[in-house]
Amino acid sequence: MTFRFIADHTDEWSVTWMCEALEVSASGYHAWAARPDSPTQTWRQELVDVIEEIHADVKHRYGSPRMTAALNARGHECSENTVAELMRQQGIRAKAPRRFVRTTDSNHRLPVAENIRDRDFAPAGPNEKWCTDITYIPTREGWLYLAVVEDLFSRKIVGWSMDQTMESRLVVDARSMAITRRRPDAGLLAHSDRGSQYASEHYQRVLSEEGIVCSMSGVGQCWDNAPMESFFGRLKCEIASGEMFATRDQARAEIFEYLEVFYNRVRWHSSLGFVSPDEFERSYNLKRR
């Protein structure tokens, strides 16, 4: 391990100085360096090279579980423990989650719906149960609000909308995109929190016109909409490296790429057996033919 450390830092310090500081002989180091790598060392280095490639491809968004699945899919058989060890040694880390503020305004007198879904997050097929929520993205120009609609069957984001204000139009636009894309049958269950946007006459009218059944979380019960909490936590973690966006347009572009290019089509979900939402739905449709 000491010789490996020296080899990894020859661009920073001299070998002689490191050998003296670490109390090992320079001749011993050079003898070690001259020996060919063992098959295990060669395999581990090849694995590191692929890990770095995948890490760059997914913009630093995978930790060891998804990284292991990606490696195995490429034909590199390895365990999660090995991958976690190699990532730790190389300083390869997934982006860390960041805290964010709740946007729900339930202090209103608008009528609210019962919690019909009752924390059942596993529908039998697509377009049976959707969930939706709003979050905010900080920029130096001010807040950018994001509303999304997720199909619980595949965890696919089927509708979304962004605006600098948090009016009912924000959630109606996200819902309209989802309806246009998916064309659900009447009876679809749509779950949200008790926010004023979702309780508004504007939003409720859209649901009624499409034959969509409304369900809402209980007061202070964030777990009633746990899939949305999970999604927003992951989005905040993965869309940026911790720096605030300079402009709303920059944030819009990054979020669009994340939702439409990466999350739905590429990102592997452990709850789906490590496939993307699009791939999960394709497999489901093929089985039903």
C-alpha positions in Angstrom: 0.0 0.0 0.0 2.9 2.3 0.8 4.6 1.7 -2.5 1.2 2.1 -4.3 0.8 5.5 -2.6 4.2 6.6 -3.8 3.6 5.5 -7.3 0.3 7.4 -7.4 2.0 10.7 -6.3 5.2 10.8 -8.3 3.9 13.8 -10.2 3.6 15.8 -6.9 6.7 14.7 -4.9 10.0 13.0 -5.5 10.3 9.3 -4.9 13.4 9.8 -2.6 11.5 12.4 -0.4 8.4 10.1 -0.1 10.5 7.1 0.7 12.3 9.0 3.5 9.0 10.4 4.8 7.3 7.0 4.8 10.3 5.2 6.1 10.7 2.8 3.3 13.8 2.1 1.1 14.0 3.7 -2.3 15.6 0.5 -3.7 12.7 -1.5 -2.3 10.2 0.8 -4.1 12.1 0.6 -7.4 12.2 -3.2 -7.2 8.4 -3.2 -6.5 7.8 -0.8 -9.4 9.8 -3.0 -11.8 7.8 -6.1 -11.1 4.9 -6.7 -13.5 1.4 -6.4 -12.0 -0.3 -9.5 -10.9 -3.5 -10.6 -12.7 -5.6 -9.3 -9.7 -3.8 -5.9 -9.9 -4.4 -5.7 -13.6 -8.0 -6.6 -13.2 -8.5 -4.0 -10.5 -6.9 -1.3 -12.6 -9.1 -2.1 -15.6 -12.1 -1.9 -13.3 -11.0 1.5 -12.1 -10.6 2.7 -15.7 -14.2 1.6 -16.5 -15.5 3.1 -13.2 -14.0 6.5 -14.1 -15.5 6.3 -17.6 -19.0 5.5 -16.2 -18.6 8.1 -13.5 -18.0 10.8 -16.2 -20.8 9.5 -18.5 -23.4 9.8 -15.7 -22.0 13.2 -14.4 -20.9 11.8 -11.1 -24.5 10.6 -10.2 -23.8 7.0 -9.3 -22.8 5.5 -6.0 -21.4 2.0 -5.6 -24.7 0.1 -6.0 -25.6 1.6 -9.4 -22.0 1.6 -10.4 -21.8 -2.1 -9.7 -24.9 -2.8 -11.8 -23.4 -0.7 -14.6 -20.1 -2.6 -14.5 -21.8 -6.0 -14.5 -24.0 -5.0 -17.4 -20.8 -4.2 -19.4 -19.4 -7.7 -18.6 -17.2 -6.8 -15.7 -18.2 -9.2 -12.9 -17.6 -7.7 -9.5 -19.2 -7.2 -6.1 -20.5 -4.0 -4.6 -17.9 -4.2 -1.8 -15.1 -4.3 -4.3 -16.5 -1.4 -6.3 -17.0 0.7 -3.1 -13.4 0.0 -2.0 -12.0 1.0 -5.4 -14.2 4.2 -5.6 -13.1 5.1 -2.1 -9.4 4.6 -2.9 -9.6 6.7 -6.1 -11.7 9.4 -4.4 -14.7 8.7 -6.7 -17.9 9.8 -5.1 -21.5 10.3 -6.0 -22.9 13.8 -5.6 -24.1 14.3 -2.0 -27.8 15.2 -1.2 -28.5 18.7 -0.3 -31.2 20.0 2.0 -34.1 21.9 0.5 -37.2 23.8 1.7 -40.7 22.5 1.6 -43.0 24.5 -0.8 -46.4 23.2 0.4 -48.8 25.9 1.4 -51.7 24.1 3.1 -52.8 27.1 5.1 -56.0 27.7 3.0 -59.7 27.1 3.1 -60.0 25.3 -0.2 -61.6 21.8 -0.2 -59.1 18.9 0.0 -59.5 15.2 -1.0 -59.1 12.1 1.1 -55.9 10.0 1.0 -57.3 7.4 -1.3 -53.9 6.0 -2.3 -53.0 5.3 1.3 -49.3 4.8 0.7 -49.8 2.2 -1.9 -46.8 2.9 -4.2 -46.9 -0.2 -6.4 -49.6 -0.2 -9.1 -49.9 -3.2 -11.4 -49.4 -1.3 -14.6 -48.7 2.2 -16.1 -51.2 5.1 -15.9 -53.0 3.7 -12.8 -51.4 5.9 -10.1 -49.5 9.1 -10.6 -48.0 11.4 -7.9 -47.1 15.0 -8.2 -45.4 17.8 -6.2 -43.6 21.1 -6.5 -40.0 22.0 -5.5 -37.8 25.0 -5.9 -34.4 25.5 -7.5 -32.3 28.4 -6.2 -30.6 30.7 -8.8 -28.9 34.0 -8.4 -31.9 35.6 -10.2 -34.3 34.1 -7.7 -36.3 30.9 -7.3 -37.3 28.7 -10.2 -40.2 26.4 -9.3 -40.5 22.9 -10.8 -43.7 20.8 -10.8 -43.4 17.2 -11.9 -45.8 14.2 -12.4 -44.4 10.7 -11.8 -46.0 7.4 -12.9 -45.5 5.2 -9.9 -45.4 2.0 -12.0 -42.1 2.8 -13.7 -41.0 5.9 -11.7 -41.0 7.8 -15.0 -41.5 11.5 -15.0 -44.4 11.9 -17.4 -45.1 15.6 -17.1 -43.2 18.7 -15.8 -43.4 22.4 -15.8 -41.1 25.3 -14.7 -41.8 28.9 -13.8 -40.5 31.7 -11.6 -43.9 31.9 -9.8 -45.8 29.1 -8.0 -49.3 29.6 -9.2 -51.9 27.0 -10.1 -50.8 27.2 -13.8 -47.5 25.6 -12.8 -49.2 22.3 -11.7 -51.8 22.4 -14.4 -49.2 22.7 -17.1 -47.3 19.7 -15.7 -50.5 17.7 -15.5 -51.5 18.7 -19.1 -48.1 17.5 -20.4 -48.6 14.2 -18.6 -52.1 13.7 -20.0 -51.0 14.6 -23.6 -48.1 12.2 -23.5 -49.9 9.3 -21.8 -53.6 9.5 -22.7 -54.7 7.7 -19.5 -58.1 6.1 -19.2 -60.7 7.5 -16.8 -60.2 6.4 -13.2 -56.5 7.2 -13.0 -55.5 8.1 -9.4 -53.5 11.3 -9.0 -51.9 12.0 -5.6 -50.5 15.2 -4.3 -50.1 17.1 -1.1 -52.7 19.6 0.2 -51.0 22.7 -1.3 -53.2 25.5 -2.5 -52.2 24.9 -6.1 -53.5 21.3 -6.0 -56.6 22.3 -4.1 -57.4 25.2 -6.5 -60.5 25.2 -8.7 -58.2 25.4 -11.8 -56.4 22.2 -11.0 -59.4 20.3 -9.8 -61.3 21.2 -13.0 -58.6 19.7 -15.1 -58.8 16.4 -13.1 -62.6 16.4 -13.4 -62.6 16.9 -17.1 -60.2 14.0 -17.6 -62.0 11.6 -15.2 -59.0 11.6 -12.9 -59.5 10.7 -9.2 -57.9 13.1 -6.8 -56.0 11.9 -3.6 -54.2 14.1 -1.2 -51.7 13.5 1.7 -52.8 13.9 5.3 -51.8 17.0 7.3 -48.1 16.9 8.0 -47.7 13.4 6.5 -44.7 13.7 4.1 -44.5 9.9 3.8 -47.9 9.9 2.1 -46.0 11.2 -0.9 -42.7 9.5 -0.3 -41.9 8.8 -4.0 -41.9 12.6 -4.7 -39.8 13.3 -1.6 -37.3 10.7 -2.9 -37.3 12.1 -6.4 -36.7 15.7 -5.4 -34.0 14.7 -3.0 -32.2 12.8 -5.8 -32.8 15.6 -8.4 -31.3 18.3 -6.0 -28.3 16.0 -5.5 -27.7 15.2 -9.1 -28.4 18.3 -11.2 -25.5 20.3 -10.0 -22.3 19.9 -8.0 -23.4 22.2 -5.2 -23.0 25.5 -7.0 -26.0 27.8 -7.3 -27.2 28.3 -10.9 -26.3 31.8 -12.2 -29.6 32.2 -14.1 -33.1 30.6 -14.4 -32.3 29.7 -18.0 -29.2 27.8 -16.9 -31.3 25.9 -14.4 -34.0 25.2 -16.9 -31.5 23.7 -19.3 -29.9 21.5 -16.7 -33.3 20.3 -15.4 -34.5 19.5 -18.9 -31.3 17.4 -19.6 -31.8 15.6 -16.3 -35.4 14.8 -16.8 -35.6 14.0 -20.5 -32.2 12.8 -21.3 -30.8 11.2 -18.2 -33.5 10.3 -15.6 -36.2 8.7 -17.8 -33.8 7.1 -20.4 -30.5 6.3 -18.7 -30.7 6.4 -14.9 -31.0 2.9 -13.4 -33.4 2.5 -10.5 -32.8 -0.1 -7.8 -36.6 -0.5 -7.3 -36.9 -1.4 -11.0 -34.1 -4.0 -10.9 -31.5 -1.6 -12.1 -33.0 -0.5 -15.4 -34.3 2.9 -16.5 -38.0 3.9 -16.5 -38.1 3.8 -20.3 -36.5 0.3 -20.4 -38.8 -0.9 -17.6 -41.9 0.1 -19.6 -40.6 -1.3 -22.8 -40.1 -4.7 -21.1 -43.6 -4.5 -19.7 -45.1 -3.8 -23.1 -43.2 -6.6 -24.8 -44.5 -9.1 -22.2 -48.1 -8.1 -22.9 -47.9 -8.6 -26.6 
